């Protein structure tokens, strides 16, 4: 079985190729601790692996044996536009990576489905120049859950999908959306991903979750990476811990790896140090 790389070179090497296909991996962390930069880097590296092999070799290197790059990369945002995401990619990655990667990434945002029926002015999320025909279409749109599920069913098979972010759905909990809807979505996604055979990365901010909610999410996915800030002396460091990953965590335990120290540079998210049990 060929693994699907995460697009983070040292992590993929340590995990002997990345993730087994058919997995949903939760990237859960504090604000700014690296989860979003992780998905930016993952999407971009997979993209340039197809569009610019020399650039891929320069920033990533040679993929581990028994891996494959998915043919399609889908970046799904709940509230942010493609333009906003591209701007964030430029904050994370060198300009030449972004220019080579963007044409290969399919962007889809669900802002219209997310904000419909809210008090938010329509032009804020649908643009200034909407036609009457557009308005009638908008009234017939699916819920954000239905639209997201339909898109995944059509495009996730065998591919890399990043969902940015589950936090937006948690923030929409009200009389129409309950926590149980989000938990059910993740359980269903895990089941479907097993048949699709690709890799799905889902970002969530842990500061918006209670401990029981976080535990439910961890139980609903194949793997969980936790990103946090660690203070030591006069420095703050970003660290990443693999909390759970069925079939993969044992590879780290066999090497006594407890956590990764991470950094953000022109090549995106990277591992700067591997911390082991002393």
N, C-alpha and C positions, 0 to 999 in steps of 0.2 A: 504494500500500500504506500503510495506517494504522499508525503506530508505537504501541507501548504505553508510556506514560510510566512512569518509575520512581517518581514521586510526590515527587521532590526537585526543586523548581521550577527552580532555576538550572541543575542538571545537565540536566534535560529540555530547557530552552531552548538550552543549549550544544550538545546532541546533536541539535537540530532535531526534538524530539518524544519521544526516549527510545530504546527498543529495537525493532528489527524483530520482528514476531511470529514465534514458533517458535524462540525462543532460550532457552538455559540460561546464566545468568550466575553465575559463582563470586565470592562476596564473601569474600576471604581476608585475614585480618589478625591482628595481635597482640591480646592480651586488652585489652578496653576501648578499642580504637582507633577504633571506630565501626561495624563491620560489622553487629553485632546491632541497633544503633540505626537503621541504614539500613533493615533489613527491617521494624522496628517502624513507622517512619515511612511506608515504602512501603505496607504493608498498611493502615494507618490512613487515609492520604490517599485511597487508592482507595476505601475504604469510605465516608468522609464525602462523597466525590464523588457517591455515590448517596443517602445518607441526609440530608445537610444541605448543600445547594449554597452557602448563605450562609457557613457555616463553612469550607467548602472554598475559597471565594473569598478569605476572610480570611487563611487560613494558606498557601494554595498559589498562588492567583491564577487566571489564565485559562490553560487548557492550550494548548500550542502547536498550530498548525494541523496537520491530518492526523494526529491522534491519537485514540485511543479508550480509554475506561476499560473493562476487562473486567467482565462482569456479576457474576462470582463471585470472591471472595477466599478462598483456602484457606491456613491457617497450620498446617503440619505440624511437630510436635515429636517427637523420638525418645524423650526421657525426661521432659520437663516437662509438667505438667498445664495445663489451660486456666486454672485459677485462678492458677497461678504465672506464666503468660505475661501474663495481664491485669495482674498486679501489676507486672511488668517494663514493660509499656506505660505504666503510670502513672509509673514512674521516668523514662521518656523523654519523655512527651508531657503536655500540659496535660489536666486532668481532663475538660474539656468535649469535647475531641477523642476521648478514650477512650470516654466515654459514648455518643457518637454513632457511633463506629466499630464497637464490639464486636458489636452486633446483626447487622451485615452480614458479619462475618468468620466463616467456618466453621473451627472448631478441631478438630484430630484428633491425638491423641498415640498413639505406638506403644510405650508403656512396657510393656504386658502382653506384647507379642511380643518386646520387647528383653530383658526380665528373666526370661522364662520359662526354666526349666531352670537358672537360676543359684542361688547360695546366698542371694540377697536374700530376706528374708521377704515372703511374698505380700501381706500387708496394707500394706507400704510403698508398693506401686505399684498395688494393685487395690482399696484401701479396706478398712475394718474389717469391714463387714457383707456378706461374700460368702456366697452360698447354695451348697448342694451342686450345684445345676444350673449355677451359674456356674463351679464348679471343673471340671466335666466339659467345659464349653465351652472353658475355658482350655487344657486339655490338647490340644484339637484345633486350636488356633490355628496360623496360618501362621508361618513365620519372619518376622523383621522385614523382610527383603528382599521376601518374597512379599506381605506385607500392604501395604508401601509401594508396590510396583509395581501391585498391584490397585487401590489408592485413586487413584493417579495416572491409570491407564488410564480410570477412571470419571469423574474430575472435572477433569482438567487441560486438556481441550480448550477453547481460546479464553480461558482464565482466567488469573488471577495465582495462582501457588503459591509460597509460601516454605517452605523446608526448613531447620529449625533443630534440630540442625545435623549436618553430616557428621562433625564431630569425635567425636560419640558413637559412630558406627559404627567409626571408626578406633580408638577406645578399647576396642572389643569384639573386636579381632583376637585370635584364639586358635586352637586346633586345629580349630574349626568354621568360623571366619570368617577369610579371608586377605585381604591387601591386594589381590590380584588380583580378589576379589569386588567390592570397592568401586570399583576402576578400571573393571571391566566394567559395574557399575551406572551409572556416569556416562556411559560411552560409549553405552550403550543409551538412557539418558535423553535424550541429545543427539539421537539418531536419532528417537526417538518425538516429542520436542518439535517437531521440524520439521514433522511431520504434524498435531500438535495445534494449532499456531498461537497458543499463548498465550505467557506469560512465566514462567519458573521461576527463582527466586533461591535459591541454595544457599550457606549459611554454613559456613566452615571456619576453624579456628584454625591459622595457619601454624606455630605453635610445636610442633605435634604432627606435623609433616611433615618428611621429609627433602627435600633439593633434587630428587632424581629423582622422588619421589612428587608433589611440587608440580608439577613439569613435566608429569607424566602427567595430572594433573587439568586443568591449563591446556589441554592438547591435547584433552581430552575435552569441552570446553564451547565455547560460542560467544564468550563474553567473560569477562574476569577483572578485577575491581577489587581492588586491594591497599590495605589500611588499615594505617597504622603511626603510631608516635609519633616526633616529631622534636624534638630539644632544640636550643634556640638562646638563648644568654644565660641569663637567669633563668627562661625560659618553656619549657613543653612544648606542642607543637601537634600536633593530629591532622591527618594528611594522607592523601589518597586519590590513587592513581595508576591510570589505566586501562592495564593491562599489555598486554591483547590484546582486541580486539573486532572481529571480521570485519565489514566494511561500515560500521563506526561510528568506529573509531579514526582514520580518515582525516579525519573532521570536526574532530577535535582537532588533528591535525598541521597542517592547513591554517591554523589559528589560532595555531600555535606554542605550544599549551598543553602543559605538561609534567606538572603535578599540581595538585590542588585542596587548599587548606587548609580544614578542616571544623570544625564546632562543633556542640554539642548545646544546644538551648534549648527553650522551652515548645512550640514548633512541631515539635520533634523534630530529626532530623539535617538539617544544612544546610551549604551551601558558603559560607564567609566570605571566601575570596580565591581568585582564579585565578592561578596562577603560570605565567608564560610564559618562553620562551627570550629572554634579553636580548642 
